[in-house]
Every structure is written in C-alpha cells, then in structure tokens.
Amino acid sequence: MTVNKPQPDLRAAIVKANLQDLIPDEILPALEIKCYKKNETVISTGNELTEFFIIIEGKVAIHNSSEKGNIAVVDYLERRGLLGDIEYFHKCQYLHTVIAAVPTEILRIPLEIMNSTLTRSVPFLMFMCSSITEKLMRSSIQNARSLLYPARNKLCKYLLQTSELFETPVIFFVSKEVASMLGISDRHLRRLLNELIDDGIIIKENKTVTIVDINKLRQYSSYF
C-alpha cells in the first residue's frame, strides 16, 4: 500500500503553532495545511462536519447572516484557535460561517482522523475542552456587555465590525433584522440611526448604511 508523504512544511507549521505535543507523526500524511486569502470562506453555515480546523497563523471571523443578508460577527479566532469542536460534541452541521479576516494559514484535520486517533488522546481532548471553555467565557462576557451597554454603542459596534470585516464603508442594512439582532424595537433603531446621521457619522439610503466618519464611529464603539 502506498502511503502519501507528509507535506514538507507540515511539521514546521505544527511546531510554529506549538501543536507538536498534540499531533502525532503517524497522522501527518492525512493532514493538510491550507493558506486562505483575506475574505476567503473557510467554513459555510449548514455544511456537514467533515473536517476540523486549527489556525496556525492569522485570524478568522465567525459570523451569522440572515436570509436578507445582514451579517453579525459572533467571534474572532487567532493562532491555535479550533473550529469544529462544538459541532463535534453536539453532532451537528457547522453552526457558523467562517472567513479569513487576514491571510490565514490553517491545519485541516479529516473527521475520520479525529475519530480514530485524536479523540482517543487525552492531551488533544484537553485542548478541545480548553477551546470550548474559552469560547464560552468570551460569549458570556459579550452577552453581559450586550445587556449592560447602551443600544447606541451596540449599533455602532455592529456597523464597525461589519465594515471592517468586508473592508467597505457601505453596509447592507435591513432595519427590522438589525433591530431584532440588537434586541431593540424598530422605532428605537430608527431614532439611533437618525442620531448618527445628525452627528455626521453615517448616511442611510434605502437598504444601505454608508459610514462617513469611521473615527467617531470607532469612538462610539469603544465602550465594549
């Protein structure tokens, strides 16, 4: 039987991310390193769980999108960040869409290797548990802030994150869905948008919001 040789830079990448104690040499031929361009999709919501992803270098944005196209950034992951852990234990499809926020190098691990080898390893299981608890902690902090901070700050944070994610000052914006996402009424959202318009921060036209003063918007978002 012919065994594929591991990629020549695979072991170096694993060492770079300090994963050498978690990834045994015998599974290297089944693994792959992939480099993603900025804004390239890594995972799409609803796809079957077939691989795990560990970030070697770079940064990814995890987000949800509505049927009408509104985007909400859920989290960011950087070096040693693990994707697929929650879905694995929950036995479900990928929950979120993940895109590269910057040029990103990722280790891809097939599901069969997870089942046959890595989930039988105590150090790797501890790594997965650590990943999940870190995500839970960040989610808890974000939810607390969402409850404590004013709606204007949450709206500005949403606009800023969406603009930075897609590198554009023009944001697709469906008011009813954004209001639901932020947990406020449509009327309250309209009032907040008018305040930002009066302050010269945004322009609202039909189903788009254009940011005209990114620095002031960032200042209004800084309470998070």
Wavefront OBJ file of the C-alpha trace (Angstrom):
o trace
v 0.000 0.000 0.000
v 1.306 3.434 -0.930
v 1.388 5.982 1.873
v 1.414 9.641 0.977
v 4.339 11.539 2.398
v 3.514 14.497 4.633
v 3.796 17.966 3.159
v 7.327 19.251 3.705
v 6.156 22.303 5.640
v 3.541 20.493 7.718
v 5.699 19.608 10.712
v 7.223 23.104 10.736
v 3.752 24.650 10.762
v 2.662 22.413 13.636
v 5.729 23.385 15.646
v 5.132 27.065 14.847
v 1.694 26.830 16.445
v 3.079 24.808 19.388
v 0.943 21.785 18.488
v 3.744 19.226 18.314
v 2.659 17.555 21.567
v -0.901 17.147 20.255
v -0.372 15.946 16.677
v 1.458 12.582 16.351
v 3.741 11.992 13.373
v 1.823 8.933 12.153
v -1.230 11.003 11.131
v 0.698 13.690 9.239
v 0.111 12.124 5.794
v -3.649 12.592 6.278
v -3.426 16.262 7.246
v -3.295 19.373 5.099
v -2.129 22.935 5.503
v -4.135 25.462 3.511
v -3.499 29.182 3.121
v -6.625 31.320 2.842
v -6.703 34.766 1.313
v -8.319 37.641 3.161
v -12.150 37.351 2.985
v -11.952 33.778 1.651
v -14.541 31.411 3.134
v -13.177 28.667 5.382
v -16.491 27.149 6.549
v -20.070 27.711 5.401
v -23.045 27.510 7.758
v -25.057 24.299 7.381
v -22.354 22.213 5.715
v -21.722 18.736 7.084
v -18.938 18.397 9.646
v -16.156 16.679 7.687
v -13.030 18.394 8.999
v -11.549 20.173 11.962
v -9.534 23.338 11.514
v -6.712 24.692 13.676
v -5.364 28.160 12.942
v -1.601 28.081 12.518
v -1.221 31.762 11.775
v -3.647 34.582 11.005
v -7.186 35.391 12.105
v -10.704 34.317 11.167
v -14.089 35.958 11.702
v -17.018 33.791 12.766
v -20.375 35.207 11.784
v -24.052 34.557 11.214
v -26.067 36.006 8.354
v -29.791 36.466 7.973
v -31.847 35.407 4.973
v -31.815 39.029 3.799
v -28.045 39.385 4.051
v -27.382 41.115 7.376
v -24.136 39.982 8.974
v -23.390 39.663 12.700
v -19.848 38.857 13.815
v -20.019 36.262 16.593
v -16.326 35.924 17.417
v -12.767 36.066 16.132
v -10.203 33.291 16.445
v -6.446 33.522 16.061
v -3.385 31.248 16.460
v -4.264 27.800 17.891
v -7.977 28.543 17.536
v -10.009 25.380 16.887
v -13.032 25.162 14.570
v -15.445 22.226 14.659
v -15.181 21.344 18.339
v -18.680 22.432 19.366
v -20.230 20.801 16.312
v -18.366 17.549 17.017
v -19.724 17.134 20.532
v -23.168 18.383 19.528
v -23.211 16.081 16.470
v -24.462 18.778 14.131
v -23.597 20.679 10.975
v -21.291 23.688 11.055
v -23.109 26.359 13.052
v -21.440 29.469 11.642
v -19.791 30.796 8.531
v -16.069 31.423 8.974
v -13.990 33.664 6.750
v -10.343 34.697 6.857
v -10.106 38.194 8.339
v -6.461 38.396 7.214
v -4.296 35.993 5.163
v -4.519 32.864 7.295
v -2.761 29.505 7.448
v -4.922 26.636 8.728
v -4.321 22.980 9.558
v -7.170 20.813 8.240
v -7.858 17.505 10.014
v -10.299 14.963 8.490
v -13.126 13.761 10.719
v -12.011 10.140 10.425
v -8.625 11.057 11.916
v -10.383 12.789 14.793
v -12.466 9.686 15.454
v -9.709 7.119 15.047
v -6.817 8.915 16.746
v -7.114 12.390 18.191
v -10.230 11.971 20.323
v -8.513 8.962 21.900
v -5.695 11.262 23.029
v -6.080 12.843 26.470
v -3.884 15.876 25.608
v -5.932 16.580 22.469
v -9.223 16.184 24.334
v -7.936 18.642 26.927
v -7.089 21.006 24.064
v -10.663 20.704 22.756
v -12.122 21.304 26.225
v -9.917 24.365 26.672
v -11.097 25.686 23.296
v -14.766 25.265 24.180
v -14.427 26.838 27.639
v -12.595 29.864 26.169
v -15.416 30.340 23.654
v -17.978 30.006 26.455
v -16.158 32.602 28.534
v -15.978 35.095 25.645
v -19.639 34.504 24.843
v -20.612 35.077 28.478
v -18.672 38.356 28.615
v -20.160 39.539 25.326
v -23.692 38.715 26.462
v -23.161 40.587 29.732
v -21.876 43.613 27.849
v -24.793 43.401 25.462
v -27.173 43.688 28.409
v -25.247 46.423 30.215
v -24.199 48.829 27.474
v -26.445 51.337 25.651
v -28.103 50.378 22.393
v -26.234 53.112 20.512
v -22.897 51.519 21.400
v -24.135 48.111 20.261
v -25.332 49.550 16.956
v -22.021 51.332 16.371
v -20.127 48.157 17.206
v -22.226 46.213 14.717
v -21.615 48.778 11.962
v -17.900 48.933 12.699
v -17.393 45.154 12.752
v -19.343 44.647 9.536
v -17.445 47.430 7.767
v -14.065 46.089 8.882
v -14.972 42.507 8.016
v -15.832 43.318 4.400
v -13.498 46.308 4.023
v -16.207 48.643 2.802
v -17.928 51.712 4.262
v -21.197 50.700 2.572
v -23.158 48.120 4.580
v -26.262 46.220 3.519
v -28.809 47.029 6.217
v -32.325 45.687 6.823
v -33.603 47.656 9.812
v -36.093 45.088 11.103
v -33.494 42.307 11.226
v -30.786 44.507 12.761
v -33.245 45.673 15.437
v -34.036 42.052 16.269
v -30.331 41.192 16.350
v -29.621 44.053 18.771
v -32.682 43.339 20.913
v -34.343 46.721 20.376
v -37.516 47.961 18.667
v -37.626 49.222 15.083
v -38.620 52.637 16.403
v -35.637 52.763 18.766
v -33.296 51.736 15.936
v -34.647 54.483 13.669
v -34.032 57.029 16.416
v -30.442 55.806 16.881
v -29.783 55.925 13.145
v -31.110 59.476 12.984
v -28.772 60.469 15.820
v -25.788 59.022 13.939
v -26.916 60.809 10.769
v -27.243 64.113 12.657
v -23.751 63.603 14.108
v -22.350 63.192 10.597
v -21.251 59.584 11.192
v -23.410 57.730 8.654
v -25.686 58.210 5.662
v -28.770 55.976 5.382
v -30.177 55.240 1.927
v -32.763 52.536 1.223
v -31.206 49.265 2.440
v -27.649 50.534 2.924
v -25.762 52.475 5.560
v -22.631 54.352 4.479
v -20.045 55.213 7.131
v -18.619 58.681 6.596
v -16.748 59.186 9.902
v -15.085 55.919 10.891
v -13.093 57.503 13.716
v -16.159 58.831 15.502
v -17.941 55.524 14.929
v -14.987 53.709 16.494
v -15.102 56.110 19.435
v -18.788 55.354 19.987
v -17.955 51.625 19.876
v -15.087 51.799 22.357
v -17.200 51.076 25.413
v -17.196 47.370 24.513
l 1 2 3 4 5 6 7 8 9 10 11 12 13 14 15 16 17 18 19 20 21 22 23 24 25 26 27 28 29 30 31 32 33 34 35 36 37 38 39 40 41 42 43 44 45 46 47 48 49 50 51 52 53 54 55 56 57 58 59 60 61 62 63 64 65 66 67 68 69 70 71 72 73 74 75 76 77 78 79 80 81 82 83 84 85 86 87 88 89 90 91 92 93 94 95 96 97 98 99 100 101 102 103 104 105 106 107 108 109 110 111 112 113 114 115 116 117 118 119 120 121 122 123 124 125 126 127 128 129 130 131 132 133 134 135 136 137 138 139 140 141 142 143 144 145 146 147 148 149 150 151 152 153 154 155 156 157 158 159 160 161 162 163 164 165 166 167 168 169 170 171 172 173 174 175 176 177 178 179 180 181 182 183 184 185 186 187 188 189 190 191 192 193 194 195 196 197 198 199 200 201 202 203 204 205 206 207 208 209 210 211 212 213 214 215 216 217 218 219 220 221 222 223 224
